[in-house]
């Protein structure tokens, strides 16, 4: 493992944790973030620490295959979910887990969010699926999330919150904001007779455009 790269990732995860906290996507010490170091190691936020008190050395370096870790801090209890997602999505470098209000509302209703917003389908890949019930921090929860994220960059965790991935950590954070907005739009549309669903071809075209053509090359 490249030690310089590992510390750069610790710095990035620490900064992202503060951004997530101040965005209102989480409260208190809830939520967690990870970022890939290489094909074997990741950095994940520590368990039960206030985001504003964190420094890069508090971020936990972990082996994604056997879950061994180094340092003085314990990792987030949801480390298995982060590791398995990064291993299952080699194109992704960042994972963000939030407990944002509208995402949690829809997750607590056990509802998938259909493809209803252009930015939702571009960034998240289509409908946002909800997992089955599993205890937070369990291997079962990790497996449920991995299953729901097949072909997607975001999902809901039943009664718990939301998870997003991105090719960069900044993209994963953006995906969390977009997922929360999609959940809010979906909830509010129920009072207007329900949303209009975006057709599959448009979903695929917009997702492909975002992945391969959007922004500066």
N, C-alpha and C positions, 0 to 999 in steps of 0.2 A: 504494500500500500504506500502511495506517495504521501508523505507526511505534510508537505506543503499544500497539496491539493486537499487533504483532509481538513486542515485548519481553515482553508478558504471556504470549504463547505460548512464548517461549524459557524463561521461568521455569517454566511448567507442564511442559514437556518435560524440563527439568533435574531437577525434583522427581520426576517419574514415573520417570526413569532410575534414581534412587537407590532408589525404592520397588521397582522391578523387581529390581534387584541384591540388595537385602536380603531379598526374598521367596524367593530361591533359584531363581527361574525361569531365571537365567543365571549363568554363572561368568566371572570375569575381565572382559575387555572385550567379550565376545560379546553378541549381541542388539542391537536398535536400536528406536527409537521415533520417531514423527512425529506432528505435529498440524497441522491446517489453520489458516492465517491468514485466507484468503479464497478466492475462486474461482480465484485464480492462484498463490498462494504458500503454502508450508508451512514448518515448522521441523522439522529432522531431527537426530538425535544425531550427533556427530562420529565419525570412524573411529578405532578403536584407542586410546581413552582410558579410563582407569579411572573408573568412575561416581562414586566418592567424591571424586574430584579435580575434578569438573566444576563450572562455574558457568554462569549463564544466557548469558553472552557467548560461551561455547564452542559453543552450539547454532547450527546452520547454517540460515540463511534461504535457501530455494531456490525458484526458479520451477518449478512442476510441469509446465509445457509444454515448455520447452527445456532444463531441468536446469541453468540458470545459477545461480550462488550467490555470496553475498557473505560477507565476514568472513575471519578468519585461519585458520580450521580447514577441513579437508577433510571432506565429509559421509561418512556411512556408505556403504560400497560398494553397499548395497542400496537406494540412494535411488530408483532407477527403480521398484522394487516399491512403495515407499511412495507415490510420486507417482501411479502408474497406479491404485493401489487407491483413493486419495482422489478421483481424477477419475472412476473408475467407480462410486463410491458417494457421491453428493453428500449423502446423509443422514449420512455418517460424518465425524467430526472427528478421530478418533485411530486410529493403527495401532501395534500392538505385535508385535515379532518376538522369540521366545524360543527357547532350546535346552533346554527343561526335560526331565528324565530320561525320564518315561514317554511323553511326546509324541514324543521322539526315538526311543524304543524302537519304538513302533508305526510311526513314519515310516520307520525303518530296515528294518522288515519289509514295507514297501510296502502296508500295510493301510489301508483306510478304517475309521473308527469308526462303526458303525451307531448309530441313535438309541436310546440305552439309559438315559439319565439325564434326569429331569425338568428339572433346571437346564440341562443341555446343550442340550436342544431349545428351551427358552425363550430362552436367551441367544445360542446359536450358530445356531439355525434348523434343526436336523435332523442328518443324518449329517455326519461330518467327513471330507472327501475328501482324498486324498493326491495330490500333483502327480506328473508325470513327472520324469525325471532332467534336471537342468540345473545348470550351474556357479553357485556362489554369486556374487551380484552381477551376473549377466548379464541381458540383456534377456529371454532365453529363460526364466529363472527368474521374472522379473517377470510375463511373459505367462502362465506356468503357474499362478502364484498367483492372478492375476486370474480366470482361467478356473475354477479350483476354488472361488473365493469367490462365484460367481454365486448369489444367493439365500441366502448364508450369511454368518456373522460370524466364521468361523474355518476354517482348513485346516491340513493337515500338508504339510511340504515334504520330499520323499523324501530320506532319509539326512541330513537337515539340522536340522529343528526344526518350529516352528509359527508361524502368523501369525493375529492376530485384529484386528478393527476394532470400533469402538463409536461411538455418537452423541456421546459425550464420551470424553476420554482415560481417565478413571476407568473408564468402561464397557468400554473396550478392554482395560485391565489386568484387570478382573474376568473378562472373557471368556477371557483367557490362563490364569487360575487355574482356571476351570471346564473349559477344554479339557484342561489337565494332569490334573485329577481324572478326567475322562471316560476319558482314555487309561489311567490307573491302574486304574480299575474294569474297563475292557475287558480289560486284560492279566490281572488277577486272576481274572476270570470264566472265562477259558479253562480254569482248573483245576477249575471247577465244572460243566463241560459246556457253557459258553457262555452269553451273556446272553440275556434276553428282550427282543425288539425292540418298541419303542413304535410303535403303528400310525400311519399317515399322518394320519388325522383328528385324533388326539390331539396329534400334533406340531404341526399347523397351528393348532389351537385354543390350545395353550399358548404358541406363538410370538406369536400375535396378542394374547393377554392380556398378555404381557410388554411388547410394543411399545406398546400403547395403553391399558392399564388398570392395570398394576402400579404400586405405590408411591403417593406423594402427588401429586395433580394440582395 
